[in-house]
Amino acid sequence: MAVSVFDLFKVGIGPSSSHTVGPMRAASLFVEFLRQAGSLDRTARVICALHGSLGATGKGHGSDTAVMLGLMGEAPDTVDVDAVPQRIAALRAQHRLALPGGPVLDFDPARDITFYALQPLPLHANGLRFTAFDAQGTELAQRVYYSVGGGFVVSAPRVGSPTRPPWGSRKLGAALRFLESEQLASDGSRQQAIAPDTTVLPLPFHSGAELLDLAREHGGIATLMRLNERHWRTDAEIDAGLLAIWRVMQACVARGCATEGELPGWLHVRRRAANWYRRLGGALPVPASGVELPPGARCDPLQLLDWINLFALAVNEENAAGGRVVTAPTNGAAGIIPAVLHYYTRFVPQASGAGVIDFLLTAGAIGLLYKENASISGAEVGCQGEVGVACSMAAGALCAVLGGTPEQVENAAEIGMEHHLGLTCDPVGGLVQVPCIERNAVAAVQALNAARMALAGDGRHIVSLDQVIKTMRDTGADMQTQYKETARGGLAVNIVEC
């Protein structure tokens, strides 16, 4: 499965990559499917059913809003996030939805979007079923999509294909390759930009051991990733694209540090980043290039932790508010990599733009291993698959740009995940706020510690990255459903709402 670093780091909209970005993409894909099938002009009604985890926490995660925006033709990376509330309010009041290039529908979200928390679809916990009808009520088309984490979307197998992917090996990567091949064969070119393609890269790797062998041979993990990225882009395009991703991360931190008030939803969570930023001596307005450290920021050694916490909180408060973020590799874990990158650029004297690029390339290589061999979906394996994976990616990447060998990088990534094993996904009220926001801050600090622990050694360690990835996958399979983004276990049921 050939996946680019730009598939993992995507500009999107909060609060969730699997529950917001994925459903928005799926809705857009369904409209495109109707267009290619010649059914768009005859469509008079569209309904959407959200199943499993999408049904359980979709309202708190904005899945219904995402479906409406996707049907309107919006994309997660370009939608005007400031205009979303007004547009959705107008749709709810007027029940008029224009399909891009097609008819205007009578669309009532309360009637046409339904939530089935206890009825998951067979291939993944995040399932969506779209159905289109003509003016006489005759069904024109029906498609099932799965939002498999990190904004990735795949479709169900087409008619006449096997009803289930090859689960025998229990290797999720094989199952997703099966689904993606079905999707690309049945739904056309539009989906090729969303699902990973199946081309063979010049230097493919499918395990940490293979990654290490190739990194030793080709001069490091970032260099190896660059050689593979050249399959899609020139070096100049790779660098420009990754620096653009970094600018979006910086702007997200800046917005988070400048915005006060409450987060949306019934928990009335107070935004803390702006006040924290002022207490640390930060100047307003915050420049779009990101937070700059005030004089004396390095006088108190432990104040470093305050800054890392702040960077992560700022991102995840923006995410919870439905703002513009980068999936890294998911929205629920979007604050960890930006926080650690801000540490690198603000606190490490030898930091450079080239280091930022190498950081993101290295983090991407680690993330690809989890994407192929386990999961980055909280609905599938719990929060270990989101925050744990992001911590692992950030730890390995930081280790690399601080001069670590490939063996030390692999060790740092392993440490980052080993101490997140079993982490549940139990959002209170179905909102990506408690414990999600603070959890990113804690994991960012853990990533820094993991990198420093690995740098203090020589790369030799007991548990390999491959072993910890397998353990995470198996732990997720054993985890009870109520602890996997259903808001039916853990903190989600032990917090009394007043």
C-alpha positions in Angstrom: 0.0 0.0 0.0 1.8 3.1 -1.2 1.0 6.0 1.1 2.5 9.5 0.9 3.5 11.6 3.9 1.0 14.0 2.5 -1.8 11.4 3.0 -0.9 11.4 6.8 -0.5 15.1 7.2 -3.7 16.6 5.6 -5.1 20.1 6.2 -8.6 19.6 7.5 -11.4 20.8 9.8 -12.0 19.9 13.4 -13.0 18.2 15.6 -12.2 14.7 14.2 -10.5 13.2 11.2 -12.5 10.0 11.3 -15.8 11.6 12.3 -15.6 14.9 10.5 -13.0 14.9 7.7 -13.8 11.3 6.6 -17.6 11.8 6.5 -17.2 15.1 4.6 -15.1 13.3 2.0 -17.5 10.4 1.8 -20.4 12.6 1.1 -18.5 14.4 -1.6 -17.6 11.0 -3.1 -21.2 9.9 -3.2 -22.2 13.0 -5.1 -19.3 12.3 -7.6 -20.5 8.7 -7.8 -24.0 9.9 -8.8 -22.5 12.2 -11.4 -20.4 9.5 -12.9 -23.4 7.1 -12.9 -25.6 9.6 -14.7 -28.0 9.8 -11.8 -27.2 13.3 -10.4 -29.8 15.3 -12.4 -32.5 12.8 -11.5 -31.7 12.9 -7.8 -34.5 14.4 -5.7 -33.6 13.1 -2.2 -30.4 11.9 -0.4 -30.4 10.2 3.0 -27.4 9.2 5.1 -27.2 6.7 7.9 -24.2 6.9 10.3 -23.4 3.5 11.9 -21.3 2.3 14.9 -19.0 4.8 16.4 -20.2 7.5 13.9 -23.7 6.8 15.2 -22.6 6.9 18.8 -20.5 10.1 18.9 -21.3 11.6 15.5 -23.4 14.4 16.9 -20.7 15.6 19.3 -18.0 15.1 16.6 -19.9 17.1 14.0 -20.4 14.2 11.6 -23.9 15.4 10.6 -22.4 18.9 9.8 -19.6 17.2 7.8 -22.1 15.2 5.7 -24.0 18.3 4.9 -20.9 20.2 3.9 -19.7 17.3 1.8 -23.0 17.0 -0.1 -22.7 20.8 -0.8 -19.3 20.0 -2.4 -17.0 21.3 0.3 -13.6 19.8 1.1 -12.0 19.7 4.5 -8.9 21.6 3.4 -10.7 24.5 1.6 -14.0 25.0 3.4 -14.4 28.4 5.1 -14.5 27.3 8.7 -15.8 30.7 9.9 -18.9 30.5 7.6 -19.9 26.9 8.6 -22.2 27.8 11.5 -24.2 30.2 9.4 -24.5 27.8 6.5 -25.6 24.9 8.6 -28.1 27.0 10.5 -29.6 28.2 7.2 -29.9 24.6 5.9 -31.6 23.5 9.1 -34.1 26.3 8.8 -34.8 26.3 5.1 -34.2 22.6 4.2 -32.6 23.5 0.9 -29.4 21.8 -0.2 -27.8 22.3 -3.6 -25.8 19.4 -4.9 -22.7 20.8 -6.8 -23.6 20.8 -10.5 -26.9 19.2 -9.7 -30.4 19.9 -8.4 -31.5 21.6 -5.2 -32.9 19.1 -2.7 -35.5 19.3 0.0 -33.1 18.2 2.7 -34.1 18.1 6.4 -31.1 17.0 8.5 -33.4 15.8 11.3 -35.1 13.5 8.8 -32.4 12.6 6.3 -29.4 12.0 8.6 -29.9 9.1 11.1 -27.6 7.7 13.8 -27.3 4.0 14.5 -25.0 3.6 17.5 -25.7 0.0 18.1 -25.8 -1.1 14.5 -22.2 -1.1 13.1 -21.6 -2.1 9.5 -19.5 -5.2 9.0 -16.1 -4.0 7.9 -15.3 -1.1 10.3 -16.7 0.8 13.3 -17.1 4.0 11.3 -19.6 3.3 8.5 -21.8 5.6 6.4 -24.6 4.5 4.1 -25.8 7.0 1.4 -29.0 6.4 -0.6 -30.3 8.6 -3.5 -33.9 8.6 -4.7 -35.7 10.2 -7.7 -38.8 12.4 -7.5 -41.1 9.3 -7.4 -39.2 7.8 -4.4 -37.5 5.1 -6.5 -34.0 4.3 -5.3 -31.3 5.4 -7.8 -28.1 4.4 -6.0 -26.8 3.3 -2.6 -23.1 3.3 -1.5 -21.4 2.4 1.8 -18.2 4.1 2.9 -15.9 3.5 5.8 -14.0 6.3 7.5 -10.9 4.3 8.7 -9.0 7.0 10.6 -6.9 10.0 9.7 -9.4 11.2 7.1 -8.9 8.1 4.9 -12.1 6.9 3.3 -12.7 3.5 1.5 -15.9 2.1 0.0 -17.5 -1.2 0.5 -16.8 -3.9 -2.1 -18.8 -3.7 -5.3 -21.5 -6.1 -6.2 -20.1 -9.5 -7.1 -16.9 -9.1 -5.0 -16.2 -11.1 -1.8 -18.3 -9.7 1.0 -15.4 -9.6 3.4 -11.7 -8.8 3.1 -9.0 -11.3 3.9 -9.1 -11.1 7.7 -7.3 -14.4 8.2 -3.9 -12.8 9.0 -5.6 -10.3 11.3 -3.4 -7.7 9.5 -5.4 -4.6 9.0 -3.2 -3.4 6.2 -4.2 -6.3 4.1 -7.9 -5.6 4.7 -7.5 -2.0 3.8 -5.6 -2.8 0.7 -8.6 -5.1 -0.3 -11.1 -2.3 0.4 -9.1 0.4 -1.4 -8.7 -1.8 -4.5 -12.4 -2.3 -4.6 -12.9 1.4 -4.2 -10.6 2.5 -7.0 -12.0 -0.1 -9.4 -15.6 0.8 -8.8 -15.8 4.5 -8.2 -13.3 6.1 -10.5 -10.6 8.7 -10.5 -12.0 11.1 -7.9 -11.3 8.5 -5.1 -7.7 8.0 -6.2 -6.9 11.4 -4.6 -8.4 10.2 -1.3 -7.5 6.6 -0.9 -3.9 5.5 -1.0 -2.9 4.1 -4.4 -1.4 0.7 -4.9 1.6 1.6 -7.0 5.0 0.2 -5.9 7.4 2.7 -4.5 11.1 2.6 -5.3 12.0 1.6 -1.8 8.9 0.0 -0.2 9.0 -1.0 3.5 6.3 -2.8 5.5 7.9 -3.1 8.9 10.2 -1.3 11.3 12.9 -3.9 10.6 12.7 -3.2 6.8 12.7 0.6 7.5 15.9 0.3 9.5 17.6 -1.8 6.9 16.7 0.6 4.1 17.6 3.7 6.2 21.1 2.3 7.0 21.6 1.7 3.3 20.3 5.0 2.0 21.5 7.5 4.6 18.7 7.8 7.1 14.9 7.6 7.4 14.2 11.1 6.1 16.3 10.5 3.0 14.6 7.1 2.4 11.2 8.8 2.7 12.3 11.5 0.3 13.3 8.9 -2.3 9.9 7.4 -2.1 8.1 10.7 -2.2 9.8 11.4 -5.5 7.4 8.9 -6.9 4.8 11.6 -6.7 6.7 15.0 -6.5 9.9 16.8 -7.1 12.3 17.7 -4.3 11.1 21.3 -4.5 7.5 20.2 -4.3 8.2 18.0 -1.4 9.9 20.7 0.6 7.3 23.4 -0.3 4.5 21.1 0.6 5.9 20.1 4.0 6.8 23.7 4.9 3.2 24.6 3.9 1.9 22.0 6.3 4.2 23.5 9.0 2.8 26.9 8.4 -0.7 25.7 8.9 0.4 24.1 12.2 2.0 27.4 13.3 -1.1 29.4 12.3 -3.3 26.9 14.3 -1.2 27.5 17.4 -1.3 31.2 16.9 -5.1 31.2 16.6 -5.4 29.0 19.7 -3.2 31.4 21.7 -5.3 34.4 20.7 -8.8 33.0 21.1 -10.8 33.0 24.4 -14.2 31.9 25.5 -15.9 28.5 25.6 -15.7 25.6 23.3 -19.0 24.6 21.5 -21.1 21.9 23.1 -22.9 21.2 26.3 -19.9 20.7 28.5 -19.0 24.5 28.4 -15.3 23.8 28.4 -13.3 27.0 28.9 -10.5 27.7 26.5 -7.2 28.0 28.4 -4.5 28.6 25.9 -4.9 32.3 25.5 -4.7 33.0 29.2 -1.8 30.6 29.6 0.0 32.3 26.8 -0.3 35.7 28.5 0.9 34.3 31.8 4.0 33.0 30.1 4.7 36.5 28.8 3.5 36.1 25.2 2.8 39.2 23.2 -0.5 39.9 21.5 -1.4 39.9 18.7 0.1 36.5 18.0 1.9 36.6 14.6 0.6 34.3 12.0 4.0 32.6 11.8 3.4 31.3 15.3 4.2 31.9 18.9 7.5 33.7 19.6 9.2 33.2 23.0 9.4 36.3 25.2 12.7 37.3 26.8 13.6 35.1 29.8 11.5 32.1 28.5 14.4 29.8 29.1 15.3 31.0 32.7 13.1 28.5 34.5 14.0 25.0 33.2 10.5 23.6 33.9 8.8 26.5 32.0 9.8 24.5 29.0 7.0 22.1 29.9 4.5 25.0 30.2 5.3 26.0 26.6 5.0 22.4 25.2 1.6 22.1 27.1 0.5 25.4 25.7 1.4 24.6 22.1 -0.6 21.3 22.3 -3.6 22.9 24.1 -3.8 25.7 21.5 -4.1 23.2 18.6 -6.6 21.0 20.3 -8.8 23.8 21.4 -8.9 25.0 17.8 -9.7 21.5 16.7 -12.5 21.1 19.3 -13.9 24.4 18.0 -14.1 23.1 14.4 -11.1 25.2 13.3 -8.4 24.5 10.7 -5.9 21.8 11.8 -3.6 19.3 10.3 -4.3 15.6 10.8 -1.2 14.4 12.5 -2.1 11.6 11.9 -5.6 12.3 13.2 -7.5 15.4 14.4 -8.0 14.0 17.9 -4.1 13.8 18.2 -3.4 16.9 16.1 -1.6 18.8 18.9 1.3 16.5 19.6 3.4 16.8 16.5 3.0 20.6 16.2 3.8 21.0 19.9 7.0 19.0 19.6 7.9 20.8 16.3 7.4 24.1 18.1 9.8 22.9 20.8 12.4 22.0 18.1 12.1 25.4 16.3 11.9 27.6 19.5 14.2 25.8 21.9 16.8 24.0 19.9 19.6 26.3 18.7 20.5 24.4 15.6 16.9 24.2 14.4 16.3 24.9 10.7 13.7 24.7 7.9 15.6 21.6 6.6 15.2 20.1 10.1 11.4 20.7 10.0 11.2 18.9 6.7 13.2 15.9 8.0 11.1 15.9 11.1 7.9 15.5 9.1 9.4 12.9 6.7 10.6 10.8 9.7 7.3 11.1 11.5 5.5 10.1 8.3 7.6 7.0 7.9 6.7 5.9 11.5 3.0 6.7 10.9 2.9 4.6 7.8 4.0 1.6 9.8 1.0 2.0 12.1 -1.4 2.8 9.3 -0.4 -0.4 7.5 0.1 -2.9 10.3 -2.3 -1.7 12.9 -4.7 1.3 12.9 -4.9 5.0 13.6 -8.6 4.9 14.3 -9.8 5.5 17.9 -13.0 3.8 17.0 -11.0 0.6 16.1 -8.2 0.4 18.6 -8.9 3.2 21.2 -6.9 6.3 21.8 -3.6 4.3 21.7 -4.2 4.4 17.9 -4.4 8.2 17.8 -2.5 9.9 20.7 -0.2 6.9 21.1 0.7 6.9 17.4 1.2 10.6 17.3 3.5 10.4 20.4 5.5 7.6 18.7 5.8 9.6 15.5 6.8 12.8 17.3 9.3 11.0 19.5 11.1 9.3 16.6 11.1 12.5 14.5 12.5 14.6 17.3 15.2 12.0 18.0 16.2 12.1 14.3 16.5 15.9 14.0 18.5 16.0 17.3 21.1 13.8 15.6 19.8 10.3 16.5 20.8 7.2 14.5 18.1 5.2 12.8 18.3 2.7 15.6 17.8 5.4 18.2 14.9 6.8 16.2 13.3 3.4 16.2 13.8 3.1 19.9 12.3 6.6 20.5 9.2 5.6 18.5 8.9 2.4 20.4 9.1 4.1 23.8 6.4 6.6 22.6 3.9 3.8 22.0 4.9 1.3 24.7 3.7 3.6 27.4 0.4 4.4 25.7 -0.6 0.7 25.2 -4.2 0.2 26.3 -5.2 3.9 26.2 -8.9 4.1 25.8 -11.0 6.5 23.7 -13.7 7.7 26.1 -14.8 11.2 25.1 -17.1 12.8 27.6 -20.4 13.8 26.0 -19.1 12.5 22.7 -17.1 15.7 22.3 -13.4 15.9 21.4 -12.6 17.9 24.5 -12.4 15.9 27.7 -9.9 14.2 28.1 -8.7 14.7 24.5 -7.3 18.2 24.8 -5.1 17.6 27.9 -4.2 14.2 26.6 -2.4 15.8 23.7 -0.4 18.0 26.0 0.7 15.1 28.2 1.7 13.0 25.2 3.7 15.8 23.7 5.8 16.0 26.9 6.1 12.2 26.8 7.4 12.4 23.2 10.1 14.8 24.2 11.1 12.5 27.1 11.1 9.4 24.8 13.4 11.1 22.3 15.8 12.1 25.1 15.8 8.6 26.6 16.6 7.1 23.2 19.4 9.6 22.6 20.9 8.6 25.9 21.3 5.0 24.7 22.9 3.4 21.7 19.7 2.1 20.0 19.8 -1.3 21.6 16.6 -2.2 23.5 14.4 -5.1 24.4 11.1 -4.4 22.7 11.2 -3.5 19.0 8.9 -1.1 17.2 7.4 -3.9 15.2 6.6 -5.8 18.4 4.9 -2.8 20.1 2.9 -2.1 16.9 1.6 -5.7 16.9 0.9 -5.4 20.6 -1.1 -2.2 20.1 -3.1 -3.9 17.3 -3.8 -6.9 19.5 -4.7 -4.8 22.5 -7.1 -2.8 20.4 -8.7 -6.0 19.1 -9.2 -7.2 22.7 -10.5 -3.8 24.0 -14.2 -3.7 24.7 -16.3 -1.7 22.3 -17.4 0.8 25.0 -13.8 2.1 25.3 -13.4 2.7 21.5 -15.0 6.1 20.7 -18.5 5.2 21.6 -18.9 7.4 24.7 -20.3 4.4 26.5 -17.4 3.6 28.9 -14.7 5.1 31.0 -14.8 8.9 31.7 -17.7 9.3 29.3 -20.0 7.6 31.7 -18.4 8.5 35.0 -18.7 12.3 34.6 -22.0 13.7 36.0 -23.4 16.5 33.7 -24.9 19.3 35.7 
